[in-house]
């Protein structure tokens, strides 16, 4: 992977008047809405360590703003953030969505502040840098919520052991009915190693065992027995997932 | 400079954006030492829309106070400087995750301390290195901090040096380092100056630096481990090291590692029973320590 700015970005930056000059200020005010997001990041990094008066101007160009109808206009990141939030299912919970967006925006500014040396990708492929950041934040948000849930005491059972259906039936019928996106959402809520085993078995459809390395056990670097144990726990946990329960009801 | 794991993740993203998928088997074969990080990233990358697809959707309908607040804070920080823009919680956790992945990969490779220097000398060198590394962060480093640092460096990097910790009041404790080798040797060589529980670099501490790198196996990773530990209070260091030791004991008997199980185990150990009355060993505090240790791949739950 190259560590140089792509030529169009490098050329656009080279065409800028020197940072901190009146010429540069005039250039940004006149042409800012046409600048690439990578160039805006370059400018923001320059402005955060010296002349700061244009920082909010360049910042607004980068993130955009809501119009009178709350429809987002301009900017280069909100569509990616909201699109990823919808993909992960965060949009159904206003509080979770707010938490996710707040953390994403905070991370954008942290990455800009970190500078080119530590975070060069933000000046190479801004959209992909934002998407990568959205992935990292999603993991953190879901893990944080899982930990909070685990601190709640589990409800006492109301008497009588529930007879669990044959777990193989769950795998064959229920999992087969769940759309991949919904299944992925449920799997992402599992403890990590269970999630990885479930991903490779039920989404990637890898065989659990076999001669070749392209098996779940080979890819995870654990024994076949280890995989079966993880999958057994994953099945048990998925039984309680609201998404899977919805489909179990139709079994 | 970005870490190896971060580079691999970005390469995976690039390939996914180009072709809409990746061959996870091929990626784990290409970088087997980072398979866990690769699988974790794939779990969250799989099925996501590409950036082009996301940008081709219509503009979202969403209020802008979240974005405005963040821009406002960033502008203040640019003007005034501010801790707000230092690595945030997400950055800290992501760094722990990446560090843990790299440590795990390192431990999967063979290593043996080689050369003629006796183990006692190497222990003194690493012990001194910890103090030297921390001299900017702390006026003086307490023995407790150094003890916990060498405990974790051993478990993080498999150095084969600090393997004799016993259960004492403040957690795992290396009696030999204090009385027999590391401290006495370092003091005699004037690498360290020790008064009571406070340890400072001595006048000849510079001599140690030419040896430390080879005994630490990966000095850069060791430094990052110290960076994590350096942000903890002494109470937290005691919690982390005790929890780590207890978690290993539980795992070795096939028991599940949970905060409740750790408290049960502590209750059964005479030297550690009293810890349960302190706030840094509440179930919540133990849970927090476990989260960090799992991210750092120092224990598995």
Contacts between the chains, C-beta under 8 A, distances in Angstrom:
chain1	res1	chain2	res2	distance
A	1	B	7	6.5
A	1	B	10	6.4
A	1	B	11	5.5
A	1	B	14	6.7
A	44	B	78	8.0
A	47	B	78	6.6
A	48	B	77	7.7
A	48	B	78	4.1
A	52	B	75	7.5
A	52	B	78	4.9
A	52	B	79	4.9
A	55	B	74	7.6
A	55	B	75	5.4
A	55	B	78	4.7
A	55	B	79	7.4
A	56	B	71	6.7
A	56	B	75	4.8
A	59	B	71	4.9
A	59	B	74	6.4
A	59	B	75	6.5
A	60	B	71	6.7
A	63	B	67	5.2
A	63	B	70	7.9
A	63	B	71	6.1
A	64	B	67	7.7
A	65	B	64	5.3
A	65	B	67	7.3
A	65	B	68	7.6
A	66	B	62	6.8
A	66	B	63	6.0
A	66	B	64	3.7
A	69	B	61	7.4
A	70	B	61	5.1
A	70	B	62	6.4
A	70	B	63	5.7
A	70	B	64	7.7
A	71	B	59	5.2
A	71	B	60	7.6
A	71	B	61	5.3
A	72	B	59	4.4
A	72	B	60	5.2
A	72	B	61	7.3
A	72	B	62	6.3
A	72	B	64	7.5
A	73	B	59	6.3
A	78	B	59	7.7
A	78	B	60	6.0
A	78	B	62	7.0
A	78	B	67	6.8
A	79	B	54	5.6
A	79	B	55	5.5
A	79	B	57	6.2
A	79	B	59	6.5
A	79	B	60	6.1
A	80	B	51	6.4
A	80	B	54	4.8
A	80	B	55	7.0
A	82	B	60	3.8
A	82	B	62	6.0
A	83	B	49	5.8
A	83	B	53	7.7
A	83	B	54	3.7
A	83	B	57	5.9
A	83	B	60	7.6
A	84	B	48	6.6
A	84	B	49	7.8
A	84	B	54	7.1
A	87	B	47	7.3
A	87	B	48	5.4
A	87	B	49	6.2
A	98	B	66	6.3
A	101	B	62	7.4
A	101	B	66	4.7
A	101	B	67	7.4
A	102	B	66	5.0
A	102	B	69	7.5
A	102	B	70	7.0
A	103	B	88	7.9
A	103	B	90	6.0
A	105	B	66	6.1
A	105	B	67	5.4
A	105	B	69	7.8
A	105	B	70	3.6
A	105	B	71	7.7
A	106	B	70	5.6
A	106	B	73	7.8
A	106	B	88	5.9
A	106	B	90	7.6
A	107	B	88	6.9
A	107	B	90	5.7
A	107	B	91	7.3
A	108	B	70	7.3
A	109	B	70	6.0
A	109	B	71	7.7
A	109	B	73	7.2
A	109	B	74	3.8
A	109	B	77	7.6
A	109	B	85	6.1
A	110	B	85	5.8
A	110	B	86	7.8
A	110	B	87	6.7
A	110	B	88	5.5
A	110	B	90	7.9
A	110	B	91	5.9
A	112	B	74	7.4
A	113	B	74	7.4
A	113	B	77	6.9
A	113	B	78	7.8
A	113	B	85	4.1
A	114	B	87	7.8
A	117	B	1	6.6
A	118	B	1	7.1
A	118	B	2	6.9
A	119	B	2	7.3
A	120	B	2	7.2
A	121	B	2	7.6
A	121	B	10	5.9
A	125	B	14	7.9
A	127	B	51	4.0
A	127	B	54	7.9
A	127	B	55	6.7
A	128	B	10	7.5
A	128	B	13	5.7
A	128	B	14	7.0
A	128	B	17	6.1
A	128	B	51	5.7
A	130	B	51	7.8
A	131	B	13	6.8
A	131	B	17	8.0
A	131	B	48	7.3
A	131	B	51	5.4
A	131	B	54	7.3
A	132	B	9	6.6
A	132	B	10	6.3
A	132	B	13	5.5
A	135	B	13	8.0
A	135	B	41	7.1
A	135	B	44	4.7
A	135	B	45	6.1
A	135	B	48	7.4
A	136	B	90	6.5
A	136	B	94	5.3
A	137	B	90	5.8
A	138	B	44	6.0
A	139	B	40	7.6
A	139	B	44	5.6
A	140	B	89	7.5
A	140	B	90	5.0
A	140	B	93	5.6
A	140	B	94	7.3
A	147	B	287	7.1
A	147	B	291	6.4
A	150	B	287	7.7
A	151	B	284	7.0
A	151	B	287	6.9
A	180	B	47	6.3
A	181	B	47	5.8
A	184	B	46	6.4
A	184	B	47	5.4
A	187	B	43	7.3
A	188	B	43	6.3
A	188	B	44	6.8
A	191	B	301	7.2
A	192	B	40	6.8
A	193	B	300	7.6
A	195	B	43	5.8
A	196	B	36	8.0
A	196	B	39	4.8
A	196	B	40	7.1
A	196	B	43	6.3
A	199	B	39	7.4
A	199	B	42	7.3
A	199	B	43	5.3
A	199	B	46	7.2
A	200	B	24	7.3
A	200	B	39	7.6
A	203	B	46	6.9
A	204	B	24	6.3
A	206	B	25	7.4
A	213	B	25	7.0
A	213	B	29	6.5
A	214	B	25	4.4
A	218	B	25	7.8
A	219	B	24	6.6
A	219	B	25	5.8
A	219	B	28	5.0
A	219	B	35	7.0
A	219	B	39	7.2
A	220	B	35	7.2
A	220	B	39	7.0
A	221	B	28	8.0
A	221	B	32	7.2
A	221	B	35	5.7
